[in-house]
Amino acid sequence: MVDTDVYCIDVLTQVSAATRALQSFALELLTEHMAGCVVDAARAGDEQAQDKVQEAADAIARLVRS
């Protein structure tokens, strides 16, 4: 769009839409990860459980900051 000299506001609108779509996808992926990997690790009850919970918490923190 920039190469074809599209109006800047139209480019920004598309960037915003793409950002929202990626955030939505990231939240869905995180939900699936927590429902699968984190729950499975918690059920196993080993040290991997705490690692998976921390990993998910770190991912949530990154999403919140973005």
N, C-alpha and C positions, 0 to 999 in steps of 0.2 A: 504494500500500500504506500509506503514511503517512497519507494522507487518510482511509482507511477504518479507521484505528486497528489495523493488524496488529501483532502482537507484534514488538518491536524486533529480537530475535534472528533472527526469520524474515526481516525486511527486510535485516539484515546478511548473512545467508546468501545471499539473492538478489543483493545487491550484489557479494559475493565471486564468485559464479558468473558474473555478467555481466563482471566484471573479468577473470577467467580466460579467458572466451570471447573478449573483445577482445584480450587478449595473444596468444592462439593465432592469431587472425586476423592480427594485426600481424606475427607471425613468418612466417606463410605468405606474406603480401604482400611482406615483405622478401626472402624466399627467391626469389619470382618476379621481383622487381625486380633482384636480383643476377644471377639466371640469364639475364635478358634485357638490360636496360639497361646494367648494369655490364659484363657480358661483351662485349656489342656495342661499347661504348666502348673497352674494353681492346683488342679486336681492331683497332679503327680506329687506335689508338695515338696519337691527338692529345691536346691539352691537356684535352679533355673527359673523357678516361679518368681522369686524376687527380681531376678534379672529381667524377665519379661515384663513385669509390672513397671519397673524403672524405665525400660525401653519405651513402653507405651506412654508413660508420663513425660518423658523427654520429647517424644513425637508430638504430644498435645501442646507442650510448651512452645515448640517450634511453630506449630500452626497458629497459636494465639499471637505470637510475635509477628507473624507475617501479615 
